[in-house]
């Protein structure tokens, strides 16, 4: 397996060591080699190294220390603005202010981000994806001056790892793969697929730390609460409209 | 640069040669090593090798010959169903039927798809992403029996390349990268960023083939027409609701 794929783990603590501009450029070039819709490259990457901007981004990521500690923070944004401006300059009418192009540009953005993540790792760096990006997308738009036609999708922090955690477990492959067509899950299969994870030491520790009787409740009651999920849905959908990705009536 | 990233080009013609089940498994395992939201693995991969199912998928991808020709078609779907079923079995209330978790699961799905694409290439295979997946998502749900909580995001066709096309060009890196914060584009900068592409031989051939006076119009008038964009937006948003990713009022 490609070594960076095989050895990937999220790194959340970094050495106090800058990344050379050559390596940063290499990571960004790798991002730009990913497939994109019609080779339109409908994304922008905000590469933040300034401590001041990282300080402003930090609360957008719930003040997780890694944002200020990482020498490089890459915010990956779906971007139909650049392409639309070009169309307008060429007397071509851009119609990208809609949900289809939110999806297309989001796909472009995430294939680029994964290339960047792997290329960073190939250069001895560690990365962590920050799901908080969509929780606070509106604030991130303010901090990074994102205009209409641009919306943040994900963020990775990048730096030299302070340590190398164990690989995290995955569900057995049969949990996520369906041959030819989707075969729906039975309760029996669900039990079997989660058996190893639920009986692991890691889970035991988590249950103790969260004072819960099972792992699923750690997710629904502690990590991602129902009310928060709905609030985030509303706020992200609002910012989607505000940034111009949902302009027609649907 | 990671060789598969550096040498990636889309492959649209394949040899009539099957992929061994070992290699298919390796590709799927690579997909499963990607980062996911809270390690929840909110995706399913439909790995289609049956000629019959490929025939049924073919019209969903506008009958592009590569769908029937490729030995392996991987449809990557956002999937909150499996995780929700597990929660329900554990007396934990899943609240993933909303837009936030559409985005989270879409992110999971696309990081996995890019790992799969690169791992396929590392095994001597070629791939092509099919953007048609979102155009015809409703039909794809039917063909692949996708239940509520599951929605197709992208597809890659995989096979041994019949030939190796040239690498495609990219905009200069400065087109897609912003340091620290977003710097908006000026018309002068847009002109400069597209200069090389617009004056290329490839563009000249495209303009002739499409009988257009500039490249932007090939995109707006031939490839992705405004009316089509809006129709796809509506249909994908409808299927999003139907598959249960937009259940609350927003």
Interface residues (C-beta under 8 A of the other chain):
Chain A: X1 X2 X4 X5 X6 X8 X10 X25 X26 X28 X29 X30 X31 X32 X33 X34 X35 X37 X38 X39 X40 X41 X43 X44 X45 X46 X47 X48 X49 X50 X53 X77 X79 X81 X82 X83 X85 X86 X87 X89 X90 X91 X92 X93 X94 X95 X96 X98 X99 X100 X101 X103 X104 X106 X107 X110 X111 X112 X113 X114 X115 X117 X118 X119 X122 X128 X129 X131 X134 X143 X144 X145 X146 X147 X150 X153 X154 X168 X169 X170 X171 X173 X175 X176 X177 X178 X179 X180 X181 X182 X183 X184 X185 X187 X190 X191 X193 X194 X214 X215 X216 X217 X219 X220 X221 X223 X224 X225 X226 X229 X230 X232 X233 X234 X236 X237 X248 X250
Chain B: X1 X2 X4 X5 X6 X8 X10 X25 X26 X28 X29 X30 X31 X32 X33 X34 X35 X37 X38 X39 X40 X41 X43 X44 X45 X46 X47 X48 X49 X50 X53 X77 X79 X81 X82 X83 X85 X86 X87 X89 X90 X91 X92 X93 X94 X95 X96 X98 X99 X100 X101 X103 X104 X106 X107 X110 X111 X112 X113 X114 X115 X117 X118 X119 X122 X128 X129 X131 X134 X143 X144 X145 X146 X147 X150 X153 X154 X168 X169 X170 X171 X173 X175 X176 X177 X178 X179 X180 X181 X182 X183 X184 X185 X187 X190 X191 X193 X194 X214 X215 X216 X217 X219 X220 X221 X223 X224 X225 X226 X229 X230 X232 X233 X234 X236 X237 X248 X250
